[in-house]
């Protein structure tokens, strides 16, 4: 970077004015450009704050090659979109808090920064101030002993205006996102410092609050419980004037921070340390300056690392803060209209589109016209529709088009979440829906059509591209299953058939029957298959395909394996001496698997990728057709899974990874 960082400001409201003054007071920044939806407003802003350029659209500012960093000062709901657009334009980004309305927004904004290799920070200016760094230092050093409780408040009384930003549902109003995010970020910082870490995540969030007639929170208080027994009380409001300070209580005293959020605004910033037994507090003062200027300098100082150094907001810190805010809002029943499934829209644009020049590697199944992405998105852990939409958007934009769901997942909730997303995005003919049914104890042929009809109703579609029996019932002759399934095919309700957790002998017998009767047989099998051998099934009735590779080669049937990454065995969590995850131990711990893990880690080092990438590339690298099911919970996990598509292992590497000794 040059000595001076050239800034552009997107949005010309009050907070933008404060930042413009801050850039002028900074040691590293210069205000080059401002953009507004009104050219006149941008010109007035530029003239008042000394910017050389004014634009009547945000797009024009982002296209300016002289702008190096962008401060996004739009209303809350537009933060993630313009963060993505700015990152895609190669600009470093400081985005006003909150980074989005929810954790899903935050994930996508951060992923854009990662993909485009730019700096990104959520603009909590108090986290950049020397007072906050000193406070974290005092806590780490044990100035008041063991931290036990935290109290933090930020709230004010604003006149009610249903159209104004603070109370507008459409503009993401309410206290929690506007200023309640400060106390939450403070509590997480202090709980982390108490444990020698940059931040900590609450184990539990409970809250009460009052909503306005527009559906945003007017005032609310929450309680956060952290590991180690630390409890934090946080409060916020837009219709009650609060004390707007913070206190930390320890075993050997307490700390009062009179100006936690705007240090230096009402006099020199200071920290008051009340030590046990002392008559008067110790006053700890720190350097100060323009809050926003310090923030601008923080960005410049951390540009090369692409993330801020603690106590400023790193990406993981931002993600954790948004998760906690989601939990707070959920606890009081606050949900924005834009977050409801029928109103949901993609972050990147009005319609989903592929990112990059090409989509994901695809394959085909006999009988299905659509191509199928080699990685299949499992929906079994996407219980929250807002989070699910973010995950599905990201997967689709990467070129993924196949979604695996089942009648029993979440008692129908997860099928509804997927159906709502497909409908809101208008992509039914662009995606492949893999539905499953007839799980134990309802694995009888007569349950097939009723369950299929109910699944289709939940999904909001007339047909499923692939339908699989979820479990086998070996007391039922294979012919009865094939006859029943073909009723669905004949009715146009299912296009391609498959079976999950069936033995290959039963699959072969079923297909022989179908061939004799001129009926549709099974084109795909979804059994377990991963580099790690399953020691015990995670659930009753599970079947593994490991060791049966020759059968798939000879029969030309595709394998769509579940637990293709051995449920996290290759993530680094599995170690012979770490038995903290009993399910991982029961299903995957064996001497042979730990030998495979050693080889995975060695090969990952050679290729410069993660262990899970190697393990998934092994499944993809078989000499028969595989479509691994993946179950990411974060978009970053989807990305690392997609990395496996770019890694082509040699036949020798594939064989070496699975050596038996």
Residue pairs with C-beta under 8 A, 6 or more apart in sequence:
1 68
1 300
1 303
1 304
2 68
3 28
4 28
4 29
4 30
5 28
5 29
5 30
5 68
5 69
5 92
5 296
5 299
5 300
5 303
6 29
6 30
6 32
6 66
6 67
6 68
6 69
7 23
7 29
7 30
7 31
7 32
7 33
7 67
7 68
7 69
7 70
7 71
7 296
8 32
8 33
8 34
8 35
8 61
8 62
8 64
8 67
8 69
8 70
8 71
8 91
9 16
9 19
9 20
9 31
9 33
9 34
9 35
9 45
9 51
9 70
9 71
9 73
10 35
10 58
10 61
10 62
10 70
10 71
10 72
10 73
10 74
10 82
10 86
11 35
11 36
11 58
11 72
11 73
11 74
11 75
12 34
12 35
12 36
12 41
12 42
12 45
12 73
13 73
15 73
15 96
16 34
16 45
16 71
16 73
17 45
17 49
18 291
18 292
19 71
19 73
19 123
19 292
19 295
19 296
20 31
20 34
20 45
20 49
20 51
21 49
21 290
21 292
21 293
22 290
22 291
22 292
22 293
22 294
22 295
22 296
23 29
23 30
23 31
23 292
23 293
23 296
24 31
24 49
24 50
24 293
25 289
25 290
25 292
25 293
26 290
26 292
26 293
26 294
26 296
26 297
26 300
27 293
27 297
28 296
28 297
28 300
28 301
29 69
29 293
29 296
29 297
29 300
31 49
31 50
31 51
32 51
32 52
32 53
32 64
32 66
32 67
33 46
33 51
33 52
33 53
33 54
33 55
33 61
33 64
33 66
33 67
34 42
34 45
34 46
34 49
34 51
34 53
34 54
34 55
34 61
35 42
35 54
35 55
35 56
35 57
35 58
35 60
35 61
36 42
36 45
36 55
36 56
37 56
37 57
37 58
38 56
39 54
39 55
39 56
42 54
42 55
42 56
43 54
45 51
45 54
46 52
46 53
46 54
47 54
53 61
53 64
55 61
55 64
58 82
58 85
59 85
61 67
61 70
62 70
62 85
62 86
62 89
62 91
63 89
67 91
68 91
68 92
69 91
69 92
69 93
69 94
69 119
69 299
69 303
70 86
70 91
70 92
70 93
70 94
71 94
71 95
71 96
71 123
72 78
72 79
72 82
72 83
72 86
72 93
72 94
72 95
72 96
73 96
74 82
74 96
75 165
75 171
75 172
76 98
76 100
76 101
76 171
76 172
76 177
76 178
77 100
77 101
77 170
77 171
77 172
77 336
77 338
79 95
79 96
79 98
79 99
79 100
79 105
79 109
80 99
80 100
80 101
80 105
80 106
80 108
80 109
80 347
81 347
81 348
81 349
82 95
83 93
83 95
83 99
83 109
83 112
83 113
83 120
84 108
84 109
84 112
84 347
84 348
86 93
86 118
87 93
87 109
87 112
87 113
87 115
87 116
87 118
87 120
88 112
88 116
90 116
90 118
91 118
92 118
92 119
92 120
92 299
92 303
93 113
93 118
93 119
93 120
93 121
94 120
94 121
94 123
94 295
94 296
94 299
95 109
95 120
95 121
95 122
95 123
96 123
97 122
97 123
97 124
97 181
98 106
98 122
98 177
98 181
98 321
98 322
98 325
99 105
99 106
99 109
99 110
99 122
99 318
99 322
100 106
100 108
100 109
100 322
100 347
101 172
101 177
101 336
101 338
101 339
102 322
102 325
102 326
102 339
102 386
102 387
103 319
103 322
103 323
103 326
103 387
103 390
104 386
104 387
104 389
104 390
104 391
105 322
105 347
105 390
106 318
106 319
106 322
107 319
107 390
107 394
107 634
107 635
107 636
108 347
108 348
108 390
108 393
108 394
108 635
109 120
109 347
110 120
110 315
110 318
110 319
110 636
111 394
111 635
111 636
111 639
113 119
113 120
113 306
113 315
114 636
114 639
115 355
117 306
118 306
119 299
119 302
119 303
119 305
119 306
119 307
120 306
120 307
120 315
121 298
121 299
121 302
121 307
121 308
121 312
121 313
122 313
122 318
122 321
123 295
124 181
124 182
124 185
124 312
124 313
125 291
125 292
125 294
125 295
126 132
126 182
126 260
126 261
126 262
126 263
126 291
127 185
127 189
127 308
127 311
127 312
127 313
128 294
128 295
128 297
128 298
128 308
128 311
128 312
129 263
129 264
129 269
129 286
129 288
129 291
129 294
130 269
130 286
130 287
130 288
130 294
131 257
131 259
131 260
131 263
131 264
131 269
131 270
131 271
131 286
131 288
132 189
132 260
132 263
132 311
133 286
133 311
134 271
134 284
134 286
135 190
135 193
135 255
135 257
135 271
136 189
136 190
136 193
136 310
136 311
137 193
138 144
138 255
138 271
138 273
138 284
139 147
139 190
139 193
139 194
139 248
139 255
140 193
140 194
140 196
142 252
143 250
143 253
143 255
143 273
143 275
144 248
144 249
144 250
144 251
144 252
144 253
144 254
144 255
144 273
144 274
144 275
144 276
145 250
145 251
145 252
145 253
145 276
146 194
146 250
146 251
146 252
147 190
147 191
147 193
147 194
147 230
147 248
147 249
147 250
148 229
148 230
148 231
148 249
148 250
148 251
149 230
149 231
149 232
149 233
149 248
149 249
150 186
150 187
150 190
150 191
150 230
150 231
150 232
150 233
150 246
150 247
150 248
150 249
151 232
151 233
151 234
151 246
151 247
151 249
152 182
152 183
152 186
152 187
152 232
152 233
152 234
152 235
152 245
152 246
152 247
152 260
153 183
153 234
153 235
153 236
153 242
153 243
153 244
153 245
153 246
154 179
154 180
154 182
154 183
154 235
154 236
154 242
154 244
154 261
155 175
155 179
155 180
155 219
155 235
155 236
155 237
155 238
155 240
155 241
155 242
155 244
156 179
156 237
156 238
156 240
156 241
156 242
156 244
157 237
157 238
157 239
157 240
157 241
158 164
158 166
158 167
158 238
158 239
160 167
160 212
160 239
161 167
162 168
162 212
162 213
162 214
164 173
165 171
165 173
166 173
166 174
166 178
166 216
166 238
167 173
167 174
167 212
167 214
167 216
167 238
168 214
168 216
169 214
169 215
169 216
169 336
169 337
170 336
170 337
170 338
172 336
172 338
173 214
173 216
173 238
174 212
174 216
174 217
174 218
174 238
174 334
175 217
175 218
175 219
175 220
175 236
175 237
175 238
176 209
176 217
176 220
176 236
176 325
176 328
176 329
176 334
177 325
177 329
178 236
178 238
179 236
179 238
179 261
180 217
180 220
180 222
180 234
180 235
180 236
180 325
180 328
181 321
181 325
182 260
182 261
183 232
183 234
183 235
183 236
183 246
184 222
184 224
184 234
184 321
184 324
184 325
184 328
185 313
185 317
185 321
186 234
186 246
186 260
187 202
187 224
187 226
187 232
187 234
188 199
188 200
188 201
188 202
188 224
188 226
188 317
188 320
188 321
188 324
189 198
189 199
189 311
190 230
190 232
190 248
191 199
191 200
191 202
191 226
191 227
191 228
191 230
191 232
192 198
192 199
192 200
194 200
194 228
194 230
195 227
195 228
198 310
198 311
198 314
198 317
199 310
199 316
199 317
199 320
200 226
200 227
200 230
201 226
201 320
201 323
201 324
202 224
202 225
202 226
202 232
202 324
202 327
203 225
203 226
203 227
204 224
204 225
205 222
205 223
205 224
205 225
205 324
205 327
205 328
205 331
206 222
206 223
206 331
207 220
207 221
207 222
207 223
207 328
207 331
207 332
208 220
208 221
208 331
208 332
209 217
209 218
209 219
209 220
209 221
209 332
209 334
210 217
210 218
210 219
210 220
211 217
211 218
211 332
211 333
211 334
212 218
212 239
215 334
215 335
215 336
215 337
216 238
216 334
216 336
217 236
217 238
217 329
217 332
217 334
218 237
218 238
218 239
218 240
219 235
219 236
219 237
219 238
219 239
219 240
220 235
220 236
220 237
220 328
220 332
221 233
221 234
221 235
221 236
222 233
222 234
222 235
222 328
222 331
223 231
223 232
223 233
223 234
224 231
224 232
224 234
224 324
225 231
225 232
226 232
234 328
235 242
236 242
244 260
244 261
245 256
245 257
245 258
245 259
245 260
246 256
246 257
246 260
247 254
247 255
247 256
247 257
248 254
248 255
248 257
252 275
252 276
253 273
253 274
253 275
253 276
253 278
254 274
255 271
255 272
255 273
255 274
256 271
256 272
256 274
256 281
257 271
257 272
258 266
258 270
258 272
259 265
259 266
259 267
259 269
259 270
262 291
263 269
263 286
263 288
263 291
264 288
264 289
264 291
265 291
268 285
268 288
269 285
269 286
269 288
270 283
270 284
270 285
270 286
271 283
271 284
271 285
271 286
272 281
272 282
272 283
272 284
273 281
273 282
273 283
273 284
274 281
275 282
298 308
298 312
299 308
301 309
302 308
302 309
302 312
307 314
307 315
308 314
310 317
313 321
329 335
337 343
338 344
338 345
339 386
341 385
341 389
341 417
341 420
341 421
341 424
342 420
342 424
343 424
344 385
344 386
344 389
344 420
344 421
344 424
345 424
346 352
346 393
346 397
346 425
347 390
347 393
348 355
348 393
348 397
351 425
351 426
352 393
352 396
352 397
352 425
352 427
353 397
354 397
354 398
354 399
355 397
355 398
358 399
359 373
359 398
359 399
360 373
360 374
360 375
360 398
360 399
360 400
360 401
360 642
360 645
361 373
361 374
361 645
362 371
362 372
362 373
362 374
362 399
362 401
363 371
363 372
363 374
363 558
363 625
363 627
364 371
364 372
365 372
365 466
365 496
365 523
365 524
365 558
366 496
366 523
367 495
367 496
367 520
367 523
368 432
368 465
368 466
368 495
368 496
368 523
370 401
370 432
370 465
371 401
372 401
372 402
372 432
372 627
373 399
373 400
373 401
373 402
373 432
373 627
374 620
374 626
374 627
374 628
374 645
375 400
375 402
375 627
375 628
375 630
375 641
375 642
375 644
375 645
376 400
376 402
376 403
376 404
376 434
376 560
376 627
376 628
376 629
376 630
377 391
377 392
377 395
377 400
377 402
377 403
377 404
377 629
377 630
377 632
377 638
378 403
378 404
378 562
378 629
378 630
378 631
379 388
379 392
379 403
379 404
379 405
379 409
379 414
379 415
379 417
379 418
380 404
380 405
380 406
380 409
380 410
380 414
380 631
381 631
381 633
382 388
382 391
382 392
382 414
382 417
382 418
383 410
383 413
383 414
383 417
385 417
385 420
385 421
388 414
388 417
388 418
388 421
389 421
389 424
390 635
391 632
391 633
391 634
391 635
391 638
392 403
392 418
392 421
392 425
393 425
394 635
394 638
395 638
396 425
396 427
396 431
398 638
398 639
398 642
400 638
401 430
401 431
401 432
402 431
402 432
402 433
402 434
402 627
403 418
403 431
403 432
403 433
403 434
404 434
404 436
404 526
404 560
404 629
405 414
405 415
405 418
405 433
405 434
405 435
405 436
405 455
405 459
406 414
406 415
406 435
406 436
406 437
406 439
406 470
407 415
407 435
407 436
407 437
407 438
407 439
407 451
407 454
407 455
407 470
408 439
408 470
409 415
410 417
412 454
412 458
415 435
415 455
415 458
415 459
416 458
416 459
418 433
418 459
419 458
419 459
419 460
419 461
420 460
422 428
422 431
422 433
422 459
422 460
422 461
423 460
428 461
432 465
432 466
433 459
433 461
433 464
433 465
433 466
434 464
434 465
434 466
434 467
434 468
434 498
434 560
435 452
435 455
435 456
435 459
435 464
435 466
435 467
435 468
436 467
436 468
436 469
436 470
436 500
436 526
437 447
437 448
437 451
437 452
437 455
437 467
437 469
437 470
438 444
438 445
438 447
438 448
438 451
438 469
438 470
438 471
438 473
439 470
439 471
440 471
440 473
440 540
440 541
442 451
443 469
443 470
443 471
443 472
443 473
443 476
444 473
444 476
445 476
445 480
445 481
445 483
445 484
446 484
448 469
448 484
448 485
448 487
448 488
449 484
449 487
449 488
452 464
452 467
452 488
452 493
452 494
453 493
455 464
456 462
456 463
456 464
456 493
462 492
462 493
463 492
463 493
463 494
463 495
464 493
464 494
464 495
465 495
465 496
466 494
466 495
466 496
466 497
466 498
466 523
466 524
467 485
467 488
467 493
467 494
467 495
467 496
467 497
467 498
468 497
468 498
468 499
468 500
468 524
468 526
469 481
469 485
469 498
469 499
469 500
469 502
470 500
470 501
471 500
471 501
471 541
472 499
472 501
472 502
472 503
472 506
472 541
472 543
474 506
478 506
478 509
478 510
478 513
479 510
479 513
479 517
481 510
482 510
482 513
482 514
482 517
482 519
482 520
482 521
483 517
483 519
485 494
485 497
485 520
486 514
486 519
486 520
488 494
489 495
489 497
489 520
496 520
496 523
496 524
497 520
497 521
497 522
497 523
498 522
498 523
498 524
498 525
498 526
498 560
499 506
499 507
499 510
499 522
499 525
499 526
500 525
500 526
500 527
500 562
501 526
501 527
501 541
501 542
501 543
502 510
502 525
502 527
502 543
503 543
504 525
504 545
504 548
504 551
507 522
507 525
507 557
508 555
510 521
510 522
511 521
511 522
511 555
513 519
513 521
514 520
514 521
514 522
515 521
522 557
523 557
523 558
524 557
524 558
524 559
524 560
524 627
525 545
525 552
525 557
525 558
525 559
525 560
526 559
526 560
526 561
526 562
526 629
527 542
527 543
527 544
527 545
527 559
527 561
527 562
528 534
528 537
528 542
528 543
528 544
528 545
528 546
528 561
528 562
528 563
529 544
529 545
529 546
529 559
529 561
529 564
529 619
529 626
529 628
530 546
530 561
530 563
530 564
530 565
530 566
530 569
530 615
530 619
531 566
531 570
531 596
531 600
531 615
531 618
531 619
531 657
531 658
532 566
532 569
532 570
532 588
532 593
532 596
532 597
532 615
533 544
533 546
533 590
533 592
533 593
534 542
534 544
534 546
534 563
534 566
534 587
534 588
535 586
535 587
535 588
535 589
535 590
535 593
536 586
536 587
537 543
537 544
537 587
538 563
538 567
538 583
538 587
545 552
545 559
545 561
549 622
549 623
549 624
552 558
552 559
552 622
552 624
552 625
553 623
553 624
556 624
556 625
558 624
558 625
558 626
558 627
559 622
559 624
559 625
559 626
559 627
560 626
560 627
560 628
560 629
561 619
561 626
561 628
561 629
562 629
563 629
564 615
564 616
564 619
564 628
564 629
564 630
565 571
565 612
565 615
565 616
565 628
565 630
565 641
566 588
566 593
566 615
567 583
567 584
567 587
567 588
568 574
568 584
569 584
569 588
569 593
569 597
569 615
570 597
570 600
570 611
570 612
570 614
570 615
571 610
571 611
571 612
572 611
573 581
573 584
574 584
574 588
574 589
574 593
574 594
574 597
576 589
576 594
579 585
579 589
592 660
595 659
595 661
596 657
596 658
597 611
599 656
599 657
599 659
600 611
600 614
600 615
600 657
601 611
603 614
603 653
603 657
604 610
604 611
604 613
604 614
607 613
607 614
607 647
609 643
609 647
610 640
610 643
612 640
612 641
612 644
613 640
613 641
613 643
613 644
613 647
614 644
614 647
614 649
614 657
616 628
616 630
616 641
616 644
617 644
617 647
617 648
617 649
618 649
618 654
618 657
618 658
619 626
619 628
620 626
620 628
620 644
620 645
621 648
621 649
621 651
621 653
621 654
622 654
623 651
630 638
630 641
632 638
632 641
649 657
